[in-house]
């Protein structure tokens, strides 16, 4: 005897397999969106750190390295609060140079994140001439 169509069991098994596949796809989409959002936040933190490094370098060019001071501030971008702290440290081996460090912290979900940049700056050669 020949049968046409599907039995109820076959239809239910097919629906179950399709549901599992769709749930896996949905999970992938949600994870991708979360990663994209984190990448955007990390990019904003990197921009904030780079801006502060450049500002400190400009201060070095105009006022000399002795004018550099540590500090901190906060910035809000796209609903996220970033805290930026910068340090200026001396190096005994290089008295005309300073190590600049910038750390940007922010919260994402239940986790705290941080990004750090550092750069060494020195007194411009023109400023050292008599």
Residue pairs with C-beta under 8 A, 6 or more apart in sequence:
6 14
37 108
38 108
40 78
41 78
41 80
41 106
41 108
41 113
42 113
42 115
44 77
44 78
44 80
44 82
45 82
45 104
45 106
45 113
45 115
46 104
46 115
46 117
48 75
48 77
48 82
48 84
48 104
49 84
49 102
49 103
49 104
49 115
49 116
49 117
50 117
52 84
52 86
52 102
53 100
53 102
53 117
53 119
56 68
56 86
56 88
56 100
56 121
57 100
57 119
57 121
59 67
59 68
60 67
60 68
60 98
60 121
60 122
60 123
60 124
61 124
64 123
64 127
65 96
65 97
65 98
65 121
65 122
65 123
68 88
68 98
68 100
68 121
69 88
70 85
70 86
70 87
70 88
71 85
71 86
72 83
72 84
72 85
72 86
73 83
73 84
74 81
74 82
74 83
74 84
75 81
75 82
75 84
76 82
80 106
80 107
80 108
81 106
81 107
82 104
82 105
82 106
83 104
83 105
83 106
84 102
84 103
84 104
85 102
85 103
85 105
86 100
86 101
86 102
86 103
87 99
87 100
87 101
87 102
88 98
88 99
88 100
88 101
89 98
89 99
89 101
90 98
90 99
91 97
91 98
91 99
91 120
94 120
94 122
96 122
96 123
96 128
97 120
97 121
97 122
97 123
98 120
98 121
98 122
99 118
99 119
99 120
100 118
100 119
100 120
100 121
101 116
101 117
101 118
102 116
102 117
102 118
103 114
103 115
103 116
104 114
104 115
104 116
105 112
105 113
105 114
105 115
106 112
106 113
107 113
